[in-house]
Amino acid sequence: MNGIDLTDLVIDAEKTVGKVVLLKAAYATFEYQDGIPTAKRDGTRYRVATPVGTLNVKVKGEQTIDFDPDNGPVPVSFEALNLYVYYKNGKAGVAGRAKAIEVVDKGS
């Protein structure tokens, strides 16, 4: 019998990072074809600060938040955030995918 693979773990995103995180950066993402990125944009990767560390979360479709790093971090929440484990250069990492992102009213 083999052990559990890290990619098979189900991670409770809300219990891990909370509901509100701080947006620190936003980067365009592009479709890949045969392992090579194309010029066709497919979404945005948002880098956020969480209580447990920095996390990159991809949201497909058009970028819905205009982010200016000179204005400092912005409180945001994600719709249907799903955390997953990936491998890069032989090391495991954690990233996220979500259906949408929205700015949280600073008074909330």
C-alpha positions in Angstrom: 0.0 0.0 0.0 1.4 3.4 -1.0 1.3 6.5 1.2 -1.0 9.5 0.6 0.2 11.9 -2.1 0.3 15.5 -1.2 -1.7 16.4 -4.3 -4.6 14.3 -2.9 -4.9 16.3 0.3 -8.0 18.5 0.8 -7.1 21.7 2.5 -9.7 23.9 4.3 -8.8 27.3 2.9 -10.8 29.4 5.3 -9.4 27.6 8.4 -5.9 27.9 6.9 -5.8 31.6 5.7 -9.0 33.1 7.0 -11.6 35.1 5.1 -9.8 38.4 4.5 -6.2 38.6 3.3 -4.1 41.5 2.1 -3.5 41.9 -1.6 0.2 42.8 -2.3 0.6 42.3 -6.0 -1.2 41.2 -9.2 0.3 39.6 -12.3 -1.3 38.5 -15.6 -1.3 34.8 -16.3 -1.3 33.2 -19.8 -2.5 30.1 -21.4 0.0 27.3 -22.1 0.2 25.2 -25.2 2.5 22.1 -25.1 4.1 23.4 -21.9 4.9 26.9 -23.4 3.2 30.1 -22.5 1.2 31.8 -25.2 0.3 35.5 -25.6 -3.3 34.7 -24.7 -4.2 36.0 -21.2 -6.3 33.7 -19.2 -6.4 35.3 -15.7 -4.6 37.0 -12.9 -2.4 35.7 -10.2 -2.9 37.7 -7.0 -0.2 37.6 -4.3 -1.7 37.9 -0.9 -0.4 38.1 2.7 -2.1 35.7 5.0 -1.6 34.9 8.8 0.4 31.8 7.7 2.5 33.4 5.0 2.4 34.7 1.4 0.1 32.9 -1.1 -0.4 33.1 -4.8 -4.1 32.7 -5.9 -5.1 32.5 -9.6 -8.5 33.8 -10.7 -9.4 33.1 -14.3 -10.9 35.7 -16.6 -10.5 39.5 -16.7 -8.6 41.2 -13.9 -11.3 42.7 -11.6 -9.2 44.7 -9.2 -6.9 47.5 -10.2 -4.0 47.3 -7.8 -1.4 50.0 -7.2 1.4 48.7 -5.0 2.3 52.3 -4.1 -1.1 52.6 -2.2 -0.1 49.6 0.1 -1.9 46.3 0.7 -5.6 46.1 0.1 -7.9 43.8 2.1 -9.6 41.3 -0.2 -11.6 38.1 0.0 -11.9 35.2 -2.6 -15.0 33.4 -3.7 -14.6 29.6 -3.6 -10.9 29.6 -2.7 -9.3 26.2 -3.2 -5.7 25.6 -1.9 -3.6 22.9 -3.5 -0.1 21.5 -3.2 2.2 21.6 -6.3 5.8 20.5 -7.0 8.5 22.8 -8.5 12.2 21.8 -8.7 11.5 18.8 -6.4 10.0 21.0 -3.6 6.4 21.1 -2.5 4.5 24.5 -2.4 1.0 25.7 -1.8 -1.0 27.9 -4.1 -4.7 28.7 -4.6 -7.4 29.0 -7.2 -10.6 31.0 -6.8 -13.7 31.9 -8.8 -13.5 35.6 -8.0 -11.8 38.3 -5.8 -13.4 41.3 -4.2 -12.2 44.3 -2.1 -13.3 44.1 1.5 -14.6 47.4 3.0 -11.9 48.5 5.4 -14.7 49.2 7.9 -15.8 45.6 8.0 
